[in-house]
Structure formats: C-alpha cells, structure tokens
Amino acid sequence: MVWSLSQTNFQRNIAVVIGINNYQNGIHSLKTAVNDAKAIADLLQKEYKYQEVIRLFPHDDHGEATREKLKELLFDKLPNAINPTESDRLLFYFAGHGIARNSEDGPAGALIPQDATLGKWETYLPMQDLNTALSKLNCHHLLVVLDCCFAGNFRWSSSRNVISALETIHREHYDRFIRYPAWQAITSAAYNQEALDYTDERGIASDSLHSPFAKALINGLKDMKADLTGDGVITAPELYLHLRNNLIDKDGLSELQTAGLWPLQKHDRGEFIFTLPGFVPEKLKPAPPLDASKNPYRGLESFDEKHNELFFGRTEQVKKLQDFVKTHALTVVLGASGSGKSSLVKAGLIPQLRQDQIEKWLIIPPIRPGETPLQALNNALKEAQFSEIQPQQPEKNLAWSIDLWAKNNPNSKLLLFIDQ
C-alpha cells in the first residue's frame, strides 16, 4: 500500500490496555495499575474515539492477564484477529510490575504477568518478546507505553534515544508525521529505576488513585494539556516532555522517576500523534517560506541561541552536556575546529537551561576574549547588569561582582560561556 499525502485519517485507531493489581506467588500487589489502565482506556475510547480498545484487567470483566493470555494476545489475537494494517495505528499500554536483570547481551527487562512466580524468570514476559511480537504487526503507527519498574530496559530491545526538537506543527509537518511510519515507546522509569505506584513521600498522597506517571499521562491527554505548542496536535515528543516536566517532586528539585522516549526498529520520519475528533489538518498554518534566517545549513558559521529551532540532530550530546554543567563548576568542551562546539553550547545547551523547570539560570551573553578579553567580559557583564571589572585587580573585582549577585539570587545559577 502506498500512503498518500491526502490520506490524513487512519482507518482504525486501536488500543491494547493492560493493568495488573493483584499478583500471586510471592509478588506483592499494586494499588493503582488497574485504575490507571481503566482511565487510559476510557480516555482513548470516549475522548479520542478509538474504535477498538482491548482491555485486560485481572479480576474484572475483561479477563485475566496471565502469561499465557498475554502471549495469546501478542502472538495470536493481535496479528490474526485484530490484524492491524498500514491504514491503522495502535497504542499498547501496560501498567504493572516490571523487573530487570543483566545478561550477556546487556541489560534485559521483563513484564510480570498476573500468575508469575517470584524469582522465576521463565514465568515472566521478556520485553524482547514483547518487542518481537509487536514488530511483526503491519500497523503504520505504534506507540508502546510502559508504566512499570525498570521500563527503560525496553530501550535495549529497541534503539537509541532520539527526541525531536519541539516546534509548532505546520501542515507540511503533519503530512510527514502521518505519511511515514512512527514506531515509538514511552517508558515511565529508567532501566535501573523503580516506578512509583504511590508513596507517602515526595508529595504523592497514599490515597492517590493513579501512579505519578499515569496521573501525568491522563492529565496530558485530557483536554489536550500536553499540546505544548497549542496547534491542536500532541506529538510523542510533546507528550514525553509533558510527562518529564510533571514527574518532579513537590519541591521542584528532582525527578520522581525518569521517563524516556525511544524509537523502535521500524520508526522512520513519522510521529505518533493525538488529535481530538473534529480536528481539521487543513486549518494548520503552512510552513513559513525559507529565507537566509531560516536556513538550517550554516556552513562553518556557528548556530546562535536564536537558531535553536534550526539546530537538530544532537539531542543526546546536549542532554549529556546539560547534566555535566549542572554538576560541575567548570566545563571544557573540546573538539576539532568546525566540529560544532560553539553551536552545541549556544543553540543547544543555553536554550535548554533557559527552559529548565527545576533550576533557574542567569546566562551572561557568550564572550570571545580576543585581544582585549577584559573589555569583552565587561561588555557582557554590563549587558547582564553586573558591576564592571576594573583593570587593576580584575580577578578580585570579578569574584566580588559574582559574590554580590549570588547573595542577591540564592536560588539561581550563573553561566558564563567563553567561546575561545
């Protein structure tokens, strides 16, 4: 089947939603997984009008979630009875226990069926088996959402972490998202991290009906709150960013758990999207015409902060640099001439620090020392409303100026980028 640009509606929207609370054989029960799954299933069916929602909630009217039932669903019912085609999209959601272990091929994870036995790997459902089963389907778009401990191990059965830059969706973007395959996974916790069911600590009430991840997911999809650009379309990266920004403790200082977004093997240039019934793609604005200011190919010229929307393909490096800068007083970025060091900082790091939801940053305009480094520094400090540095004792003057700023801004951090 050849996908047409004019074909902007899927023939079927299908969801498989699994939630397990009551475990057996030495595995402790969960409190919120079934509530989470029910809420997600209802939201997809009632608000997003998914035509087929397969529900699997143990001790409910929707059947058991034993290992055999899960394998039957994945390897028989989905490919044969449901049989998604290239005109369909599928969302697979699992809430329950997960487990991790190291293997010769690297970290491995498994989902825990309802009838699993504590400590017996053969009674679990390996994430690799889940990935294998889903990979055999023919759906055009697939989104896997795992809310379980060590969910990040699913990345080891898929591919590297790639997060698209956040941008307003134009009609051309939407057509590309729909036209090309989108096979993605969102995980609620890192590969070595437990996912929270509920806890009395860190601001989550013990009587909560939902896990922190599910609560953020439901809130994000309900009334399109995860539509961060306000264009009527929620993309997988937008949903991920909404989740990440809402998985923060009550003090706003650290993540409760680390959500992840991963492409699967069949992923191409598409994006899994959510739109409400009645959404009209034709009402999206067309992309603005290209001119020199919007050219993403700058040759040997570096990208500046204003070029952030044009700077792409280095998300992982920006994230690593951001994590390093947050924990070290001095960071040196080394690389060959023309390799993009300045662009990485100015168009990658600095915009991310400005958007940081946890820490507040004051960023002094980047300086190039040149032949008169003190003058360059003074110009930057003056623009940032700092005291100017006197040439007689520049080190002491600089230290005094920063110390005064720090006392007046005890909850902020300062970044000075010297572009040598």
C-alpha positions in Angstrom: 0.0 0.0 0.0 1.3 3.5 -0.9 0.5 6.1 1.7 -1.0 9.3 0.1 -0.3 12.8 1.5 -4.1 13.4 1.2 -4.8 10.4 3.4 -4.7 12.1 6.8 -7.1 9.9 8.7 -6.4 6.4 10.0 -8.9 3.7 9.1 -8.7 2.3 12.6 -7.4 3.6 15.9 -6.7 0.5 18.1 -5.5 0.3 21.7 -4.4 -2.6 23.9 -4.6 -1.6 27.6 -3.4 -3.9 30.4 -3.4 -3.2 34.1 -2.5 -5.7 36.9 -3.0 -5.0 40.6 -3.4 -8.4 42.2 -0.4 -10.7 41.9 0.2 -14.2 43.2 3.0 -16.5 44.2 5.0 -14.1 46.4 4.8 -11.0 44.3 3.2 -8.0 46.2 0.1 -6.4 44.8 -0.1 -2.9 43.4 -2.7 -0.3 44.2 -3.1 1.9 41.1 -2.4 -0.1 38.0 -6.0 -1.2 37.2 -7.3 2.3 37.9 -4.6 3.7 35.5 -5.4 1.3 32.8 -9.2 1.9 33.1 -8.7 5.7 32.9 -6.4 5.4 29.9 -8.8 3.0 28.1 -11.8 5.3 28.8 -10.0 8.4 27.7 -8.9 6.8 24.3 -12.4 5.4 23.7 -14.5 8.4 24.8 -12.4 11.5 24.0 -10.2 10.3 21.2 -12.8 7.9 19.7 -10.5 4.9 19.3 -12.7 2.3 17.6 -11.2 -0.8 19.2 -9.9 -0.8 22.8 -8.9 -4.2 24.1 -8.9 -4.2 27.9 -7.1 -6.7 30.0 -7.8 -6.1 33.7 -7.5 -9.2 36.1 -10.4 -9.8 38.4 -12.6 -7.5 36.3 -15.0 -8.2 33.5 -12.2 -8.0 30.9 -10.3 -11.3 31.6 -7.1 -12.4 33.1 -3.5 -11.2 32.4 -1.7 -14.5 32.9 1.5 -15.2 30.9 -0.4 -17.5 28.5 -3.2 -14.9 28.0 -0.6 -12.2 27.3 1.3 -14.4 24.8 -2.0 -15.4 23.2 -2.9 -11.7 22.8 0.5 -10.8 21.4 1.2 -13.7 19.1 -2.3 -14.7 18.0 -5.1 -12.3 18.7 -3.3 -9.1 17.6 -1.7 -10.4 14.4 -4.6 -12.6 13.3 -8.0 -11.4 14.8 -7.2 -7.7 15.1 -4.7 -7.7 12.2 -3.7 -4.0 12.1 -2.8 -2.9 8.6 -0.9 0.0 7.1 -4.0 2.1 7.4 -4.2 1.6 11.2 -2.4 2.9 14.3 -2.0 1.0 17.6 -1.3 2.1 21.2 -0.1 -0.6 23.6 -0.3 0.3 27.3 0.9 -1.8 30.2 0.7 -0.9 33.9 2.0 -3.5 36.4 5.2 -4.9 37.8 8.5 -5.0 35.8 11.9 -6.5 36.5 15.4 -6.1 35.2 18.5 -8.4 35.1 21.9 -8.2 33.4 22.6 -10.6 30.5 25.5 -11.3 28.1 23.8 -9.0 25.6 23.4 -6.1 28.1 20.5 -5.1 30.4 17.3 -7.0 30.0 13.8 -6.4 31.3 10.5 -8.3 31.6 6.9 -7.5 32.3 5.4 -9.5 35.2 2.2 -11.4 34.3 -0.5 -11.9 36.9 0.4 -15.5 37.6 4.2 -15.1 37.7 6.3 -16.7 40.5 8.7 -14.5 42.4 12.3 -15.2 41.2 11.4 -17.4 38.3 12.4 -15.7 35.0 10.7 -18.3 32.9 7.3 -17.2 34.4 7.8 -13.6 33.2 7.3 -12.0 29.8 10.6 -10.6 28.5 10.5 -7.2 26.9 12.4 -8.6 24.0 9.4 -11.0 23.3 7.0 -8.0 23.5 9.1 -6.1 21.0 9.4 -9.1 18.7 5.6 -9.7 18.7 4.8 -6.0 18.1 7.5 -5.8 15.4 5.6 -8.4 13.3 2.5 -6.2 13.1 1.8 -4.2 10.0 0.3 -1.1 11.6 1.5 2.2 10.2 2.0 3.9 13.7 2.7 2.2 17.0 3.1 3.7 20.5 4.2 1.5 23.3 3.7 3.0 26.8 5.1 1.0 29.8 4.4 2.1 33.3 6.4 -0.4 35.4 9.7 -0.7 37.3 12.8 -0.8 35.0 10.6 0.1 32.0 13.7 1.7 30.4 15.1 -1.7 29.7 12.7 -1.7 26.7 15.2 0.6 25.0 17.7 -2.2 24.9 15.3 -4.3 22.8 14.7 -1.3 20.5 17.1 1.6 19.6 18.7 4.7 20.8 17.1 7.7 22.4 16.1 10.4 19.9 13.9 13.3 20.8 12.8 15.7 18.2 13.0 19.5 18.8 9.8 21.0 20.0 8.2 23.1 17.3 4.8 24.3 16.1 3.2 21.8 13.8 2.6 23.2 10.3 0.6 21.4 7.6 3.8 20.1 6.0 4.9 18.6 9.3 1.6 16.9 9.9 1.5 15.4 6.4 5.0 14.0 7.0 4.1 12.7 10.5 1.1 10.8 9.0 2.8 9.7 5.8 5.8 8.0 7.3 6.0 5.1 9.9 6.1 6.1 13.5 7.1 3.3 15.9 7.9 4.7 19.3 7.9 3.8 23.0 7.4 5.9 26.1 8.7 4.4 29.4 7.9 5.6 32.9 11.3 4.8 34.5 14.9 4.4 33.6 16.4 0.9 33.0 17.7 0.8 36.6 14.9 2.6 38.3 11.7 1.6 40.1 8.4 3.2 39.0 6.2 4.6 41.8 2.8 3.0 42.5 2.1 5.5 45.2 4.1 6.8 48.2 3.6 8.9 51.3 6.8 10.8 50.5 7.7 13.5 48.0 4.2 14.9 47.8 2.2 12.0 46.5 -0.8 11.1 48.7 -1.1 7.5 49.7 -4.8 7.6 48.7 -3.9 8.6 45.1 -6.0 6.7 42.5 -3.1 6.8 40.0 0.6 6.3 39.8 2.6 9.6 39.2 3.3 8.6 35.6 -0.3 7.7 34.8 -1.6 10.8 36.5 0.7 12.9 34.3 -0.3 10.9 31.2 -4.0 11.2 31.9 -3.7 14.9 32.6 -1.6 15.4 29.5 -4.1 13.7 27.1 -7.2 15.1 28.8 -8.3 18.4 27.2 -5.0 18.3 25.2 -2.9 19.7 28.1 0.2 18.1 26.5 -0.3 20.1 23.4 2.6 22.4 24.4 2.6 24.4 21.2 -1.1 24.9 21.1 -1.6 23.7 17.5 -4.2 21.0 18.2 -1.7 18.2 17.8 0.0 16.2 20.6 3.2 14.5 19.2 5.0 11.8 21.1 7.9 14.2 21.9 5.4 16.7 23.3 3.8 14.0 25.4 7.2 12.9 26.7 8.2 16.4 27.6 4.9 16.9 29.5 5.5 13.7 31.4 9.1 14.6 32.2 8.1 18.1 33.4 5.4 16.6 35.7 7.4 13.8 37.2 9.1 16.3 39.6 8.8 16.1 43.4 6.8 18.7 45.5 9.9 20.9 46.0 10.6 21.0 42.2 14.2 20.0 42.8 14.4 16.5 41.4 12.7 13.9 39.2 10.5 11.3 40.9 11.4 9.0 38.1 12.9 9.4 34.7 10.6 9.0 31.7 12.1 8.0 28.3 11.1 8.2 24.7 12.6 5.7 22.2 12.2 4.9 18.5 11.7 1.3 17.6 13.2 -0.5 14.7 10.5 0.3 12.2 10.5 4.0 13.1 11.0 6.4 10.2 10.2 10.1 9.9 6.6 9.9 11.3 5.4 10.8 14.7 2.7 9.1 16.8 0.1 11.9 17.3 -3.1 12.5 19.3 -5.9 14.8 17.9 -9.4 15.2 19.1 -12.4 14.4 16.9 -13.2 17.3 14.6 -9.6 18.3 14.1 -9.1 19.6 10.6 -5.5 19.4 9.3 -6.2 21.9 6.6 -6.5 24.6 9.3 -2.9 24.2 10.3 -0.7 27.0 9.1 1.6 26.3 6.2 5.3 26.4 6.9 6.8 29.9 6.5 8.8 30.4 3.3 12.5 29.7 3.6 15.0 32.6 3.7 18.5 33.1 4.9 17.4 33.5 8.6 15.7 30.1 8.5 18.4 28.2 6.7 19.4 25.2 8.8 22.7 24.8 6.9 25.1 27.4 8.1 28.3 26.0 6.7 31.2 26.9 9.0 29.2 29.6 10.8 28.1 28.6 14.3 24.5 28.4 15.4 23.5 31.0 17.9 20.7 30.8 20.5 18.3 32.4 18.1 18.8 29.5 15.7 17.7 26.9 18.3 14.7 25.8 16.2 17.0 25.1 13.3 19.6 23.2 15.4 18.8 19.5 15.3 20.4 16.0 15.5 22.5 16.5 18.6 19.9 16.0 21.3 21.9 13.3 23.2 25.0 15.4 23.3 23.0 18.5 24.5 21.5 16.3 27.3 24.9 15.0 28.4 26.4 18.5 28.4 23.4 19.9 30.4 23.8 17.1 33.0 27.5 17.8 33.2 27.2 21.6 33.6 24.6 21.2 36.3 27.1 19.2 38.5 30.4 20.8 37.7 31.7 24.4 38.3 33.9 24.3 35.2 33.1 22.6 31.9 35.5 22.4 29.0 34.1 21.4 25.6 36.9 20.1 23.4 36.8 19.2 19.7 38.3 19.8 16.3 37.9 23.2 14.6 34.5 23.3 12.9 33.1 20.3 14.7 30.3 22.4 16.3 31.5 23.1 19.8 30.1 26.7 19.8 26.8 25.6 18.3 26.4 22.8 20.8 26.6 25.4 23.7 24.8 28.4 22.1 22.0 26.7 20.2 21.7 23.5 22.3 22.7 24.0 25.9 21.7 27.6 26.6 18.1 27.3 25.3 17.7 24.1 27.4 19.0 25.9 30.6 16.6 28.7 30.0 13.7 26.3 29.8 14.8 24.3 32.9 11.8 23.7 35.2 13.9 22.7 38.2 16.7 25.3 38.4 16.7 29.0 37.5 19.7 30.1 35.4 21.1 33.6 34.6 23.1 33.3 31.4 25.6 36.0 30.7 25.9 36.7 26.9 28.7 34.5 25.4 32.1 36.2 25.0 35.1 35.8 22.8 38.2 37.0 24.7 40.0 38.3 21.5 42.9 40.8 22.0 41.0 42.6 24.8 39.5 39.9 27.0 38.6 42.3 29.9 36.7 44.6 27.5 34.8 41.6 26.1 34.0 40.5 29.6 32.9 44.0 30.7 30.6 44.3 27.7 28.9 41.0 28.7 28.7 41.9 32.4 27.3 45.3 31.6 24.6 43.7 29.4 23.8 41.3 32.3 23.6 44.3 34.7 26.7 43.2 36.7 29.4 45.6 38.0 32.1 46.3 35.5 35.6 44.9 36.2 38.4 47.3 36.9 41.8 46.6 35.1 43.9 47.0 38.3 42.5 43.8 40.1 40.3 42.1 37.6 40.2 38.7 39.4 39.1 40.3 42.7 36.6 42.5 41.0 35.1 39.6 39.2 34.9 37.5 42.3 33.3 40.4 44.2 30.7 41.0 41.5 29.7 37.3 41.3 29.6 37.0 45.1 27.3 40.0 45.3 25.0 38.5 42.6 25.0 35.1 44.4 23.9 36.7 47.7 21.0 38.5 45.9 20.0 35.4 44.0 20.4 32.5 46.4 18.2 30.1 44.3 19.8 30.8 40.9 22.8 29.5 39.0 25.1 31.6 36.7 26.5 30.5 33.4 29.4 32.3 31.7 30.4 30.9 28.3 33.8 31.8 27.0 34.0 30.9 23.3 37.7 30.6 22.6 
